[in-house]
C-alpha cells in the first residue's frame, strides 16, 4: 500500500487536471463568441451534417431498401424545409423509418 503522502499527491494532481480540463472550455469560449469562423460554422454546419447523413444513407441504396427508406427521407426533408428544426425532422424521419422497417420488413 502506498504511503499517505503519495496518495494525497496523486489525488491533488488528478484534481488539478480535472479542474483544468473542465475550466478550459470556459476560458476559450470568450474569444470564440466574436469569431467570424464560429459564426459561419454555426449557420452552415447543420445543413452540412444533414447532407453527409443523407449521402451516407443513400450510398448503398437498392430498390428494395428504397421502399422502406424513401418515405422516411421525403418526410424528413419536407419537415425540415417546413419547420427548419433539425431535431424534429431527424427524430420524425427516424421514427417513420423504424416503423416502416418493423411493419413491412418483418411481415
C-alpha positions in Angstrom: 0.0 0.0 0.0 1.4 3.4 -1.0 2.1 5.8 1.8 -0.3 8.7 2.6 1.8 11.4 1.1 1.9 9.6 -2.3 -1.9 9.1 -2.2 -2.5 12.8 -1.3 -0.2 13.9 -4.1 -1.9 11.6 -6.6 -5.3 12.9 -5.7 -4.1 16.5 -5.8 -2.7 16.0 -9.3 -5.9 14.3 -10.5 -8.0 17.1 -9.0 -5.9 19.8 -10.7 -6.0 18.1 -14.1 -9.8 17.5 -13.8 -10.5 21.1 -12.8 -8.3 22.5 -15.5 -9.9 20.4 -18.2 -13.4 21.5 -17.1 -12.4 25.1 -16.9 -10.6 25.2 -20.2 -13.7 25.4 -22.4 -15.0 28.4 -20.5 -11.6 30.2 -20.8 -11.6 29.6 -24.6 -15.2 30.4 -25.1 -14.9 34.2 -24.7 -12.7 34.9 -27.7 -14.8 32.4 -29.8 -18.0 34.4 -29.3 -16.8 37.1 -31.6 -15.2 34.8 -34.1 -16.5 35.0 -37.7 -15.4 31.4 -38.3 -17.5 30.1 -35.4 -20.5 32.3 -36.6 -20.1 30.9 -40.1 -19.9 27.3 -38.8 -22.9 27.7 -36.6 -25.0 28.8 -39.5 -23.8 26.2 -42.1 -22.9 23.1 -40.1 -26.5 21.8 -39.5 -27.1 21.7 -43.3 -23.7 20.1 -43.9 -24.3 17.4 -41.4 -27.7 16.7 -42.9 -26.1 16.4 -46.4 -23.5 14.0 -45.1 -26.1 11.8 -43.3 -28.3 11.7 -46.4 -25.3 10.8 -48.7 -24.2 8.1 -46.2 -27.8 6.7 -46.1 -28.2 6.6 -49.9 -24.7 5.3 -50.9 -25.7 1.6 -50.9 -29.4 2.0 -51.7 -31.2 -0.8 -53.5 -34.7 -0.7 -54.8 -35.9 -3.0 -52.0 -34.4 -0.7 -49.4 -35.7 2.4 -51.1 -39.3 1.3 -50.4 -38.5 1.5 -46.7 -36.1 4.4 -46.7 -37.6 6.6 -49.4 -40.7 7.7 -47.5 -38.7 8.5 -44.4 -36.3 10.6 -46.3 -39.0 12.5 -48.1 -40.8 13.2 -44.8 -37.6 14.2 -43.1 -36.7 16.6 -45.9 -40.2 18.1 -46.2 -40.5 18.5 -42.4 -37.1 20.2 -42.2 -37.9 22.6 -45.1 -41.2 23.4 -43.5 -40.2 23.8 -39.8 -36.5 24.4 -40.1 -36.0 22.3 -37.0 -33.3 19.6 -37.4 -34.1 17.7 -34.2 -37.8 17.5 -35.1 -37.2 16.4 -38.7 -34.5 13.8 -37.9 -36.4 12.3 -35.0 -39.6 12.1 -37.1 -37.8 10.6 -40.0 -36.1 8.1 -37.8 -39.3 7.1 -36.1 -41.0 6.7 -39.5 -38.1 4.6 -40.8 -38.2 2.3 -37.8 -42.0 2.0 -38.0 -41.8 1.1 -41.7 -39.0 -1.3 -41.2 -40.8 -3.0 -38.4 -44.1 -3.2 -40.2 -43.0 -4.0 -43.7 -39.8 -5.9 -43.4 -41.0 -8.3 -40.6 -44.4 -9.0 -42.0 
